[in-house]
Amino acid sequence: MASKKQTMAAAAGAAALFGTATFVTSAGSSGNLRATVRSSNRAAAEAPSTSKTGFQLTATAAACVMAAQGRKAVTASKHQVTLTAFENELGVQAPVGFWDPVGFTSDGDVAVFKRRRSVELKHGRISMMATMGYITPEVTGKLPGFLSPSAGLKFADIPNGLAAISKVPVAGWAQIAAYFGFVEFSGGFDDYKSGTPGDYGFKVLTSSDPEEETKKLSAELANGRLAMMAIIGMFFQDGLTGSAWGDWANYTASPLRAFENEMGAQPPFGFWDPVGFTADGDVDAYKRRRQTEIKHGRIAMLATMGYMTPEITGKWPGFLSPSAGLKFEDVPNGLAAISKVPVEGWAQILGWMAFCETSKSQAPGTPGAVGDFGWKLITSDDPVVKERKLASELANGRLAMVAIMGMFFQDGLTGSAFGDFAIKQGSAWLAFENELGVQAPVGFWDPAGFTADGSVENFKRRRQTELKHGRISMLATMGYITPEITGKFPGYLSPSAGLKFADVPNGLAAISKVPAAGWGQILAYMAFCEVSQDQSAGTPAAAGDFGFKVLTSSDPAEKTKKLSAELANGRLAMMAIIGMFFQDGLTGSAWGDWANYTASPLRAFENELGVQAPIGFFDPFGMTKDGDMEAFKRRRATELKNGRVAMLATMGYIVPEYFRFPGFCSPSEGVKFADIPNGLAAISKVPAAGWTQWFLFLGLIEKGVYTYDPTRSPGDFKNAGVLGVPNGSTMVPGEGRNRKLNSELANGRLAMMAIIGMFFQDGLTGSAWGDWAQYTDSPLRAFENELGVQAPVGYWDPMGMSKDGDLKTFRRRREAELKNGRVAMFATIGFITPEYFRFPGYLSPAKELKFSDVPNGLAAFSKVPLTGWIQILIFCGMVDFGLYRADDSRDPGDYENAGILGVPNASGPMSDVEGRKRKLNSELANGRLAMVAITGMLFQNGMFGTTGPAMWGFEA
């Protein structure tokens, strides 16, 4: 059960959600509205009443309010008046006057205005009471006696501020909630439609003089607004310091105080740590972060100057690299310069960085730990002047870090680190800046450069995909939320399976409960939506218009606004559903506080090595959800080994580019170290005797020197001291040892990513780094326009099978891929179909074997009679060697007599070249998917013996 504090926080969050939802409206006006106050009163009187509004702390209420707003936007204009109707209302006070920067009242709807005013008054009154509740006990003291005699709880025992929340008994909260309900329900919910907002008959603020009464009511509104700001500030300061006010100097026990006199704590902010990195008061961690900040700031200042200086002073004369014939003036400014610097230049840069990093001790307590490396550029004999200069360096470094990030972003976006985007008339992105979905304040946003080629066709295809994903995500997000709030449908989801809607859990757990027939209906409906309408370029469906006119209007501006809102909401929903999936998979619920999941087996490992900020314990696949410590240690030991090997392998890629051993690798074979190429190509050059030595050494390490011991930490091998290799456990236990071991884990993880990328690029291009565009003579380029080369991966050959550029071999492999894909598609269907349909009668009358007697999956192999296998093999041979004969003059998979036996020729009379290519690409893609699918099915069927829905996880 959640604590009282958490329950109250949840209620407050729900109230905030409702309060926010009541202020949501469309921000457009409906023409040039002119009306008088009289017309506004008439509109208010004519406003239709609703049957269910008011104090409901649920997203359902918020959805109802937004639905009502949407309805009002398309009803008759009799409910809409000019904004001037509100400028003489209560709350419109000098010097600001009527203030609505967000445009909530731009539609001129009086009823909506009064409803918001009613909500504002309620929030203001609560905030005034809450503010007084903070102040009064500090000034007047507390009530005598007991707050709860049964619990022995005195008023004097309740602390002031947020800390009081956890002290109030449940019965007290029940009384508070009951009083809230009485106040809210006894006054009704339609006061703002026919009367004065906030007028419940409690005449505390009144007068017989109308002017005096107006002044008092205006004062109440102003005080309520002030109180809303005040209570938010009190909550923040109370949560941060333990008191809602007072002198910061009084908080001597706060761990934040340990660092407020350090360098970088400058006015007006003082010591600023909004994320709470220093909340634990760990001085070593603070100094390490400050050291990192100084380094980053210095690099950022140099980088910022590196952007500006060449633009202002020009570039150096002469050559940057005489051997490469590269002049300084040939190097463009900004990010584009990265690809121009020669390898030797990067080596010098990295060498200089390594020298700076390792030439000076940076251990705690040394000058290097605070950024003092002996270069006395910023110094003075006067300690005050010196401190001011060092503080300036920190401040300038922080500014430079912000500046360089902005420059990187703008450079990547526009091709220049500064200037007006409108100047970039040649940019391909300008082609799309007036499209739907381009909304303030971001405008057209494409940081990954998907539209850099200016292809309208690609843009529209991606926009269509975005719309579909957004719509699905909005439905999925509502599917998470709705059952939690409104409950579930009555009756049965599947009468035949005896499954009620109430039996289906919310979230990811529901996937395993939906019957196979249900999934079939879902997939069939999805297929219908996808294929029932032409979505080719230029059609309405290509822009996401499938004829469901939910979002439309006769006013083009209004229609554009609604469609833009759909895109924005879809993007928000995509983010929301990803977060819900992640949290649901991690904790078993799509929302809630991780601290509540005390029984989660994931918590068993959150203090282990490798659990580092900011991510903490990260197990998105749930490998540790069983809480098995032995399995966790085994995986951690494997991770450490893989990381160590990856670090060595990464260095093995880099070092030979700059240094090789002299002499022979194999004197008997006459192979010199200089003859061995770098990267994957080296594998074929190492002699067999060399591989034998490798395997023997690996076996010695794995089985002899480093043997796993369950009683020791992962990676800490019991005889690691053999052969002079130091034992990791000889380090003195403590923070230093943990930091070093954590660094090893982190570096190993980075190296695993790095070596995978190097392998991939090496296999793809023949080099572990460089620009693919430069490999114009690569044999891989010969095939990049072939069928099956599709976005976003493009031409993908990580194993380098086509690096010899042999077109005949490529076509043979493509033909084999097509055949395998076609067989895999049949096999996948062959696994699924018999679960729902089988042929009647006999498979083998002679054996009295019925089709219904043949089990599904791998078990069917043993049931097919010998004559059946002979027929299958004969048919396979006839198809492969007789009917479908490859022809070098035709595309792979396009057989010259494929029309025999009524089988249509794939290269038949299709006149639409693009359509034919799209269909053939689809066949390849589906075949690849089917090969993965059937492999998984065979593996799961063979390992667990399961078939059908049980194998797919649809049934328990």
ZAMARGU-4260 file (C-alpha; in steps of 0.2 Angstrom, whole numbers, plus 5000, padded with zeros to 4 digits):
<rodrens>
0) 5000/5000/5000 | 5007/5017/4996 | 5011/5029/5010 | 5000/5043/5015 | 5012/5055/5008
5) 5012/5046/4991 | 4993/5045/4991 | 4992/5064/4994 | 5005/5067/4981 | 4994/5057/4969
10) 4979/5066/4973 | 4988/5083/4971 | 4994/5077/4954 | 4977/5072/4949 | 4970/5089/4954
15) 4984/5098/4944 | 4979/5087/4929 | 4961/5092/4930 | 4965/5110/4934 | 4976/5110/4918
20) 4964/5101/4908 | 4950/5114/4911 | 4962/5127/4903 | 4964/5117/4887 | 4956/5124/4872
25) 4959/5128/4854 | 4969/5143/4851 | 4961/5150/4836 | 4948/5163/4833 | 4933/5161/4822
30) 4933/5176/4811 | 4931/5194/4816 | 4919/5193/4831 | 4910/5209/4836 | 4897/5208/4850
35) 4892/5218/4865 | 4891/5213/4884 | 4873/5211/4881 | 4876/5198/4868 | 4889/5189/4879
40) 4876/5188/4893 | 4863/5181/4881 | 4876/5168/4875 | 4879/5163/4892 | 4861/5161/4896
45) 4859/5151/4880 | 4874/5140/4884 | 4869/5122/4885 | 4871/5113/4902 | 4881/5098/4904
50) 4877/5083/4915 | 4894/5079/4922 | 4907/5092/4926 | 4916/5099/4941 | 4928/5091/4954
55) 4933/5075/4946 | 4951/5071/4948 | 4952/5059/4933 | 4959/5060/4916 | 4941/5055/4910
60) 4935/5072/4917 | 4949/5081/4907 | 4944/5071/4892 | 4926/5076/4894 | 4931/5094/4895
65) 4942/5093/4880 | 4928/5084/4870 | 4916/5098/4875 | 4928/5111/4869 | 4930/5102/4853
70) 4911/5102/4851 | 4909/5120/4855 | 4922/5124/4841 | 4911/5118/4828 | 4894/5123/4835
75) 4884/5139/4830 | 4893/5155/4834 | 4880/5161/4846 | 4891/5156/4861 | 4906/5166/4854
80) 4909/5185/4858 | 4923/5197/4856 | 4937/5197/4868 | 4932/5215/4874 | 4918/5206/4883
85) 4931/5201/4896 | 4941/5217/4898 | 4929/5224/4911 | 4928/5208/4921 | 4934/5205/4939
90) 4952/5202/4940 | 4956/5214/4926 | 4967/5226/4935 | 4980/5239/4932 | 4994/5239/4927
95) 4993/5223/4916 | 4974/5225/4912 | 4966/5209/4903 | 4981/5197/4902 | 4979/5181/4891
100) 4996/5178/4883 | 4991/5160/4878 | 4975/5165/4870 | 4963/5154/4881 | 4949/5167/4878
105) 4952/5170/4859 | 4936/5161/4855 | 4926/5173/4865 | 4916/5159/4874 | 4908/5167/4889
110) 4903/5151/4897 | 4921/5144/4896 | 4928/5160/4903 | 4917/5159/4918 | 4921/5141/4921
115) 4940/5146/4921 | 4937/5160/4932 | 4927/5149/4944 | 4942/5136/4944 | 4954/5151/4947
120) 4944/5157/4962 | 4944/5140/4970 | 4963/5137/4967 | 4966/5155/4974 | 4956/5152/4990
125) 4964/5135/4993 | 4981/5143/4990 | 4977/5157/5002 | 4972/5144/5016 | 4988/5134/5012
130) 4999/5149/5013 | 4991/5154/5030 | 4993/5136/5035 | 5011/5137/5033 | 5013/5154/5042
135) 5001/5153/5056 | 5008/5139/5066 | 5025/5147/5065 | 5018/5164/5072 | 5004/5160/5084
140) 5009/5142/5089 | 4999/5126/5088 | 4982/5121/5095 | 4983/5113/5112 | 4977/5095/5115
145) 4976/5080/5103 | 4973/5080/5085 | 4970/5061/5086 | 4967/5055/5104 | 4965/5037/5098
150) 4983/5038/5090 | 4990/5048/5104 | 4994/5062/5092 | 4995/5080/5098 | 4994/5095/5087
155) 5011/5100/5094 | 5018/5084/5087 | 5014/5088/5069 | 5029/5097/5060 | 5025/5112/5049
160) 5025/5111/5030 | 5026/5096/5019 | 5032/5085/5033 | 5015/5086/5041 | 5007/5076/5027
165) 5014/5060/5033 | 5009/5063/5051 | 4990/5066/5048 | 4981/5050/5051 | 4970/5041/5038
170) 4954/5046/5047 | 4960/5064/5046 | 4963/5063/5028 | 4946/5055/5026 | 4938/5070/5035
175) 4947/5082/5024 | 4942/5073/5008 | 4924/5072/5015 | 4924/5091/5018 | 4931/5095/5001
180) 4917/5084/4993 | 4904/5093/5004 | 4910/5110/4998 | 4911/5105/4980 | 4895/5096/4978
185) 4884/5107/4990 | 4887/5122/4979 | 4883/5114/4962 | 4893/5114/4947 | 4883/5126/4936
190) 4886/5142/4945 | 4897/5149/4932 | 4884/5147/4918 | 4870/5157/4926 | 4877/5167/4941
195) 4894/5174/4947 | 4909/5162/4947 | 4914/5157/4964 | 4898/5164/4973 | 4892/5150/4984
200) 4882/5161/4996 | 4897/5163/5009 | 4896/5182/5010 | 4913/5185/5018 | 4917/5199/5005
205) 4902/5210/5002 | 4896/5227/5003 | 4880/5238/5000 | 4891/5249/4989 | 4894/5240/4972
210) 4910/5249/4969 | 4917/5243/4986 | 4911/5226/4983 | 4920/5225/4966 | 4936/5231/4974
215) 4935/5218/4988 | 4931/5204/4975 | 4945/5210/4964 | 4957/5210/4979 | 4952/5192/4983
220) 4957/5187/4965 | 4973/5196/4966 | 4977/5189/4983 | 4973/5171/4977 | 4985/5173/4962
225) 4998/5179/4974 | 4995/5165/4985 | 4996/5152/4971 | 5013/5159/4967 | 5018/5159/4986
230) 5013/5142/4990 | 5022/5135/4975 | 5038/5144/4981 | 5035/5137/4999 | 5033/5119/4992
235) 5049/5121/4982 | 5059/5128/4997 | 5052/5117/5009 | 5056/5102/4999 | 5073/5108/4996
240) 5078/5114/5013 | 5065/5108/5025 | 5057/5125/5029 | 5046/5136/5018 | 5056/5152/5023
245) 5070/5159/5033 | 5088/5163/5031 | 5098/5150/5021 | 5112/5153/5034 | 5102/5144/5047
250) 5103/5127/5037 | 5120/5123/5043 | 5116/5104/5043 | 5112/5103/5024 | 5124/5093/5014
255) 5122/5107/5001 | 5131/5119/5012 | 5147/5109/5010 | 5150/5117/4993 | 5142/5134/4994
260) 5159/5142/4996 | 5168/5133/4982 | 5173/5141/4966 | 5159/5143/4954 | 5146/5148/4967
265) 5142/5165/4961 | 5128/5178/4962 | 5114/5179/4958 | 5112/5160/4959 | 5124/5156/4973
270) 5127/5137/4974 | 5115/5130/4961 | 5112/5111/4960 | 5094/5109/4954 | 5096/5090/4950
275) 5103/5087/4968 | 5120/5079/4962 | 5128/5085/4978 | 5113/5080/4990 | 5124/5066/4998
280) 5137/5079/5003 | 5151/5067/4995 | 5166/5079/4993 | 5176/5067/4982 | 5161/5065/4970
285) 5159/5084/4970 | 5177/5088/4966 | 5177/5075/4952 | 5162/5083/4944 | 5170/5101/4946
290) 5186/5094/4938 | 5176/5087/4923 | 5166/5104/4922 | 5182/5114/4921 | 5189/5103/4907
295) 5173/5103/4897 | 5172/5122/4899 | 5190/5124/4893 | 5187/5113/4878 | 5170/5122/4874
300) 5179/5139/4875 | 5192/5133/4863 | 5179/5125/4852 | 5168/5141/4852 | 5183/5152/4847
305) 5187/5139/4834 | 5170/5142/4826 | 5172/5161/4827 | 5190/5165/4823 | 5191/5158/4805
310) 5176/5168/4801 | 5183/5184/4808 | 5202/5184/4806 | 5203/5172/4791 | 5214/5156/4791
315) 5232/5152/4792 | 5242/5153/4776 | 5251/5138/4769 | 5248/5119/4771 | 5239/5110/4785
320) 5246/5094/4778 | 5260/5096/4764 | 5260/5077/4761 | 5241/5077/4757 | 5242/5094/4748
325) 5229/5101/4760 | 5229/5119/4764 | 5222/5128/4779 | 5210/5138/4767 | 5203/5121/4760
330) 5196/5116/4777 | 5179/5122/4779 | 5173/5130/4796 | 5162/5120/4808 | 5157/5102/4808
335) 5162/5100/4790 | 5180/5102/4795 | 5180/5085/4804 | 5180/5075/4788 | 5195/5085/4781
340) 5208/5083/4795 | 5220/5070/4790 | 5222/5054/4800 | 5239/5060/4806 | 5231/5076/4812
345) 5218/5067/4822 | 5233/5056/4829 | 5241/5072/4835 | 5225/5079/4843 | 5222/5063/4852
350) 5240/5062/4857 | 5240/5079/4864 | 5224/5076/4873 | 5231/5060/4881 | 5247/5070/4886
355) 5236/5083/4894 | 5226/5070/4903 | 5240/5059/4909 | 5255/5071/4912 | 5248/5078/4928
360) 5242/5069/4943 | 5224/5073/4946 | 5221/5063/4961 | 5211/5071/4975 | 5221/5084/4984
365) 5233/5088/4970 | 5233/5104/4960 | 5227/5095/4945 | 5211/5089/4954 | 5205/5107/4953
370) 5211/5111/4936 | 5228/5118/4940 | 5240/5110/4927 | 5254/5122/4929 | 5249/5134/4915
375) 5248/5150/4924 | 5237/5160/4912 | 5225/5165/4925 | 5234/5169/4941 | 5238/5183/4952
380) 5248/5187/4968 | 5232/5194/4976 | 5221/5179/4982 | 5205/5189/4979 | 5210/5194/4961
385) 5215/5176/4958 | 5199/5169/4964 | 5189/5181/4954 | 5199/5176/4938 | 5196/5157/4941
390) 5178/5160/4945 | 5177/5170/4928 | 5185/5155/4919 | 5171/5144/4926 | 5157/5155/4921
395) 5164/5158/4904 | 5166/5139/4902 | 5148/5136/4907 | 5143/5149/4894 | 5154/5141/4881
400) 5146/5124/4884 | 5129/5131/4880 | 5136/5141/4866 | 5145/5127/4857 | 5130/5115/4859
405) 5119/5129/4850 | 5133/5131/4837 | 5133/5112/4834 | 5115/5111/4832 | 5113/5126/4821
410) 5128/5120/4810 | 5121/5103/4808 | 5104/5110/4804 | 5108/5124/4792 | 5126/5122/4788
415) 5132/5137/4797 | 5135/5140/4816 | 5126/5157/4815 | 5115/5167/4804 | 5098/5168/4798
420) 5090/5151/4792 | 5080/5161/4779 | 5097/5165/4771 | 5099/5147/4767 | 5089/5148/4752
425) 5098/5133/4744 | 5094/5121/4759 | 5084/5106/4754 | 5074/5108/4770 | 5066/5124/4765
430) 5055/5113/4754 | 5046/5107/4769 | 5045/5121/4781 | 5027/5125/4777 | 5021/5107/4778
435) 5009/5101/4791 | 5018/5097/4808 | 5029/5112/4806 | 5024/5122/4822 | 5031/5135/4833
440) 5042/5136/4843 | 5053/5123/4835 | 5048/5125/4817 | 5054/5113/4804 | 5065/5101/4815
445) 5075/5087/4807 | 5091/5085/4817 | 5095/5068/4809 | 5095/5076/4792 | 5082/5064/4784
450) 5076/5077/4772 | 5093/5083/4767 | 5091/5076/4750 | 5075/5087/4747 | 5066/5072/4741
455) 5047/5076/4742 | 5042/5058/4739 | 5053/5052/4754 | 5046/5066/4765 | 5028/5062/4761
460) 5031/5043/4764 | 5039/5047/4781 | 5025/5059/4785 | 5012/5046/4781 | 5022/5033/4792
465) 5022/5046/4806 | 5004/5049/4805 | 5000/5031/4806 | 5012/5028/4821 | 5005/5043/4830
470) 4987/5037/4828 | 4991/5020/4834 | 5001/5027/4849 | 4986/5038/4854 | 4975/5023/4854
475) 4988/5013/4863 | 4990/5027/4876 | 4972/5028/4879 | 4971/5009/4880 | 4983/5010/4895
480) 4974/5024/4904 | 4956/5021/4901 | 4954/5003/4909 | 4962/5011/4925 | 4949/5025/4926
485) 4933/5019/4918 | 4934/5001/4922 | 4932/4987/4909 | 4918/4981/4898 | 4906/4969/4906
490) 4904/4951/4900 | 4916/4940/4890 | 4930/4944/4878 | 4930/4926/4872 | 4915/4916/4877
495) 4922/4900/4870 | 4938/4902/4881 | 4928/4908/4896 | 4938/4924/4896 | 4930/4939/4903
500) 4936/4957/4900 | 4938/4959/4919 | 4951/4945/4918 | 4963/4954/4906 | 4976/4964/4915
505) 4981/4981/4910 | 4997/4985/4900 | 5009/4973/4893 | 5003/4958/4903 | 4987/4959/4892
510) 4996/4952/4877 | 4997/4935/4883 | 4978/4934/4888 | 4971/4939/4871 | 4966/4923/4862
515) 4973/4919/4845 | 4956/4922/4837 | 4957/4940/4844 | 4974/4943/4837 | 4968/4936/4821
520) 4954/4949/4821 | 4966/4963/4826 | 4978/4958/4812 | 4964/4957/4799 | 4958/4974/4803
525) 4975/4981/4802 | 4978/4973/4785 | 4961/4980/4780 | 4965/4998/4785 | 4982/4996/4776
530) 4977/4988/4760 | 4959/4994/4757 | 4964/5011/4751 | 4977/5017/4738 | 4991/5026/4747
535) 5002/5030/4732 | 5010/5047/4730 | 4997/5060/4726 | 4982/5051/4734 | 4973/5058/4749
540) 4978/5042/4759 | 4996/5047/4756 | 4993/5062/4767 | 4985/5051/4780 | 4967/5055/4774
545) 4958/5038/4774 | 4940/5045/4773 | 4937/5045/4792 | 4932/5063/4793 | 4935/5065/4811
550) 4946/5080/4809 | 4940/5092/4796 | 4932/5109/4793 | 4925/5119/4779 | 4937/5133/4785
555) 4955/5128/4778 | 4964/5137/4792 | 4954/5128/4805 | 4957/5111/4796 | 4975/5115/4795
560) 4975/5119/4814 | 4966/5102/4818 | 4977/5092/4807 | 4993/5100/4815 | 4986/5096/4832
565) 4984/5078/4827 | 5002/5077/4822 | 5008/5085/4838 | 4997/5074/4849 | 5003/5059/4839
570) 5021/5064/4842 | 5017/5066/4861 | 5008/5049/4861 | 5023/5041/4853 | 5034/5047/4867
575) 5021/5043/4880 | 5018/5025/4875 | 5037/5021/4874 | 5039/5027/4892 | 5024/5017/4897
580) 5030/5001/4889 | 5047/5004/4897 | 5041/5007/4914 | 5028/4993/4913 | 5041/4981/4907
585) 5053/4987/4921 | 5041/4988/4936 | 5025/4980/4931 | 5015/4996/4930 | 5015/5010/4917
590) 5016/5023/4931 | 5020/5025/4949 | 5036/5027/4960 | 5050/5015/4958 | 5053/5017/4976
595) 5036/5008/4979 | 5043/4992/4971 | 5052/4985/4986 | 5048/4967/4982 | 5055/4968/4964
600) 5069/4956/4960 | 5077/4970/4950 | 5081/4978/4967 | 5092/4964/4972 | 5106/4970/4960
605) 5104/4989/4960 | 5119/4991/4972 | 5131/4980/4962 | 5146/4986/4952 | 5141/4993/4935
610) 5126/5002/4942 | 5130/5020/4938 | 5121/5036/4937 | 5112/5043/4928 | 5104/5027/4922
615) 5106/5016/4938 | 5102/4998/4936 | 5097/4995/4918 | 5089/4979/4912 | 5077/4983/4899
620) 5075/4964/4893 | 5071/4959/4911 | 5085/4946/4912 | 5087/4948/4931 | 5068/4948/4935
625) 5069/4931/4943 | 5081/4938/4956 | 5094/4924/4953 | 5110/4930/4960 | 5120/4916/4953
630) 5114/4919/4935 | 5117/4938/4938 | 5135/4935/4943 | 5138/4923/4928 | 5131/4936/4916
635) 5142/4950/4925 | 5157/4939/4923 | 5153/4936/4905 | 5151/4955/4902 | 5167/4959/4910
640) 5176/4946/4899 | 5168/4952/4883 | 5172/4970/4888 | 5190/4966/4891 | 5192/4957/4875
645) 5182/4971/4866 | 5195/4984/4874 | 5209/4974/4867 | 5201/4972/4850 | 5197/4990/4849
650) 5215/4994/4853 | 5220/4981/4840 | 5211/4990/4827 | 5218/5007/4831 | 5237/5004/4836
655) 5242/4995/4819 | 5237/5011/4810 | 5251/5020/4819 | 5263/5007/4824 | 5268/4989/4819
660) 5281/4977/4826 | 5296/4975/4816 | 5302/4958/4809 | 5292/4942/4806 | 5275/4936/4813
665) 5279/4919/4806 | 5297/4916/4800 | 5293/4899/4793 | 5279/4906/4782 | 5289/4922/4778
670) 5275/4933/4784 | 5281/4949/4791 | 5270/4960/4803 | 5270/4973/4790 | 5262/4961/4778
675) 5247/4959/4789 | 5232/4971/4784 | 5223/4979/4798 | 5205/4974/4803 | 5195/4959/4798
680) 5207/4956/4783 | 5220/4951/4795 | 5211/4935/4799 | 5215/4926/4783 | 5234/4931/4785
685) 5237/4923/4802 | 5245/4906/4799 | 5237/4890/4806 | 5251/4889/4819 | 5247/4906/4825
690) 5228/4902/4827 | 5233/4886/4837 | 5244/4897/4849 | 5229/4909/4851 | 5217/4895/4855
695) 5229/4887/4867 | 5232/4903/4876 | 5213/4907/4877 | 5210/4889/4884 | 5224/4892/4897
700) 5217/4909/4902 | 5199/4902/4903 | 5202/4885/4911 | 5218/4887/4920 | 5223/4905/4925
705) 5206/4913/4927 | 5193/4901/4934 | 5176/4907/4939 | 5173/4906/4958 | 5155/4909/4964
710) 5161/4915/4981 | 5170/4929/4973 | 5165/4945/4964 | 5162/4943/4945 | 5178/4945/4936
715) 5189/4943/4952 | 5197/4926/4948 | 5204/4916/4962 | 5221/4913/4954 | 5222/4929/4944
720) 5239/4932/4952 | 5247/4917/4942 | 5259/4922/4928 | 5262/4939/4936 | 5245/4945/4933
725) 5239/4955/4948 | 5223/4950/4957 | 5210/4963/4956 | 5205/4959/4974 | 5222/4965/4980
730) 5216/4983/4979 | 5211/4991/4995 | 5192/4990/4996 | 5183/5006/4996 | 5177/5020/4985
735) 5193/5020/4975 | 5192/5002/4971 | 5173/5003/4966 | 5177/5018/4955 | 5190/5009/4945
740) 5180/4993/4943 | 5165/5003/4938 | 5176/5012/4925 | 5182/4996/4918 | 5164/4990/4916
745) 5159/5006/4908 | 5174/5006/4896 | 5171/4988/4892 | 5153/4992/4887 | 5159/5007/4877
750) 5172/4996/4868 | 5159/4982/4864 | 5149/4995/4855 | 5165/5002/4847 | 5171/4985/4841
755) 5154/4981/4834 | 5154/4997/4824 | 5172/4994/4818 | 5168/4976/4812 | 5152/4982/4803
760) 5161/4997/4794 | 5176/4986/4790 | 5165/4973/4783 | 5155/4986/4773 | 5169/4997/4767
765) 5185/4989/4770 | 5190/5001/4784 | 5185/5003/4802 | 5182/5022/4799 | 5180/5035/4786
770) 5166/5042/4775 | 5156/5029/4765 | 5154/5042/4751 | 5173/5041/4748 | 5173/5023/4744
775) 5168/5026/4726 | 5178/5011/4720 | 5171/4999/4733 | 5164/4983/4725 | 5150/4985/4737
780) 5144/5000/4727 | 5140/4989/4712 | 5125/4982/4721 | 5118/4997/4731 | 5104/5000/4718
785) 5099/4982/4717 | 5082/4975/4723 | 5081/4973/4741 | 5092/4988/4745 | 5079/4998/4755
790) 5079/5012/4768 | 5083/5015/4781 | 5098/5002/4781 | 5102/5004/4763 | 5114/4990/4756
795) 5118/4979/4770 | 5132/4966/4769 | 5140/4965/4786 | 5149/4949/4782 | 5157/4956/4766
800) 5151/4942/4755 | 5150/4954/4740 | 5166/4964/4743 | 5174/4955/4728 | 5161/4964/4717
805) 5157/4948/4707 | 5140/4951/4700 | 5137/4933/4695 | 5140/4927/4713 | 5129/4941/4720
810) 5115/4936/4708 | 5117/4918/4714 | 5116/4923/4732 | 5101/4934/4729 | 5092/4920/4720
815) 5096/4909/4735 | 5089/4922/4746 | 5073/4924/4736 | 5071/4905/4737 | 5074/4904/4755
820) 5063/4918/4758 | 5049/4910/4748 | 5051/4894/4757 | 5051/4903/4774 | 5035/4912/4770
825) 5027/4895/4766 | 5034/4887/4781 | 5028/4901/4793 | 5011/4899/4786 | 5013/4881/4787
830) 5016/4883/4806 | 5001/4894/4808 | 4987/4888/4797 | 4985/4870/4804 | 4981/4877/4821
835) 4965/4884/4813 | 4961/4874/4798 | 4966/4856/4792 | 4961/4847/4776 | 4948/4834/4778
840) 4951/4816/4774 | 4967/4806/4772 | 4985/4811/4769 | 4989/4793/4766 | 4974/4781/4763
845) 4986/4766/4762 | 4993/4770/4780 | 4976/4776/4786 | 4984/4792/4791 | 4972/4807/4791
850) 4977/4825/4790 | 4970/4828/4807 | 4982/4815/4814 | 4998/4825/4809 | 5004/4836/4823
855) 5009/4854/4820 | 5027/4859/4820 | 5043/4848/4820 | 5033/4833/4826 | 5025/4832/4809
860) 5041/4826/4801 | 5040/4809/4809 | 5022/4806/4803 | 5024/4810/4785 | 5026/4793/4776
865) 5041/4788/4765 | 5031/4790/4749 | 5026/4807/4755 | 5044/4813/4757 | 5048/4805/4740
870) 5034/4816/4732 | 5040/4831/4741 | 5058/4829/4735 | 5053/4825/4717 | 5042/4841/4717
875) 5056/4851/4724 | 5068/4844/4711 | 5056/4848/4697 | 5054/4866/4703 | 5072/4869/4706
880) 5079/4860/4690 | 5065/4859/4678 | 5052/4873/4680 | 5062/4887/4687 | 5078/4888/4678
885) 5090/4903/4681 | 5094/4914/4667 | 5108/4927/4668 | 5099/4939/4657 | 5085/4940/4670
890) 5083/4947/4687 | 5087/4934/4702 | 5071/4925/4705 | 5063/4929/4688 | 5063/4912/4680
895) 5061/4911/4661 | 5047/4898/4661 | 5039/4903/4678 | 5022/4903/4669 | 5021/4884/4667
900) 5008/4876/4678 | 4998/4892/4679 | 5011/4901/4689 | 5012/4919/4683 | 5029/4926/4678
905) 5035/4939/4691 | 5042/4949/4676 | 5025/4949/4667 | 5016/4963/4659 | 5018/4976/4673
910) 5020/4992/4665 | 5022/5002/4681 | 5041/5000/4684 | 5040/5008/4701 | 5025/4998/4706
915) 5035/4982/4700 | 5050/4987/4710 | 5040/4991/4726 | 5031/4974/4725 | 5047/4964/4722
920) 5056/4974/4736 | 5041/4969/4747 | 5043/4951/4743 | 5062/4952/4748 | 5058/4961/4764
925) 5044/4949/4769 | 5055/4934/4764 | 5068/4941/4776 | 5056/4943/4790 | 5049/4925/4787
930) 5067/4918/4788 | 5069/4926/4805 | 5051/4921/4810 | 5053/4902/4805 | 5070/4901/4813
935) 5062/4907/4830 | 5048/4895/4828 | 5059/4880/4824 | 5070/4885/4839 | 5056/4887/4851
940) 5046/4872/4845 | 5062/4861/4846 | 5067/4868/4863 | 5050/4868/4872 | 5039/4857/4861
945) 5026/4870/4861 | 5016/4875/4845 | 5002/4887/4841 | 4996/4901/4852 | 5005/4893/4867
950) 5022/4895/4857 | 5018/4913/4852 | 5014/4918/4870 | 4995/4921/4867 | 4990/4908/4879
955) 4996/4901/4895
</rodrens>
